[in-house]
């Protein structure tokens, strides 16, 4: 069974940077895509960045500030977040999924950005 663990969250000031990392453990077959999502209290979970068979995709709100990188060899996916804004405050979750749509979520890591 695949398990994901996020790390790298924390509290920063606006304009600062953080790098989130997500590592997989256990059995992983057919993983095709990896991504980062976030959720704030009272809001639905939204895609932040994802990478699959093609180019990486980003939410409009983070384009130019966030960069996703992944390694299928080490089964890791990172999210470099620059120029953080208070509206980036949320719980951040990584997700791995297969071509058939089977997915696995991590437990999440909190990012808090103060102005």
MOSULMO-V918131 format. One record per helix or strand of 3 or more residues. SS is the DSSP state (@ for helix, = for strand). FROM is the first residue (numbers start at 1). TO is the last residue. If there is no record, write none. Layout:
[[SS | FROM | TO] [SS | FROM | TO]]
This chain:
[[= | 3 | 7] [= | 10 | 13] [= | 18 | 25] [= | 31 | 39] [= | 46 | 51] [@ | 60 | 62] [= | 66 | 71] [= | 76 | 81] [@ | 86 | 88] [= | 90 | 98] [= | 103 | 105] [= | 109 | 114]]
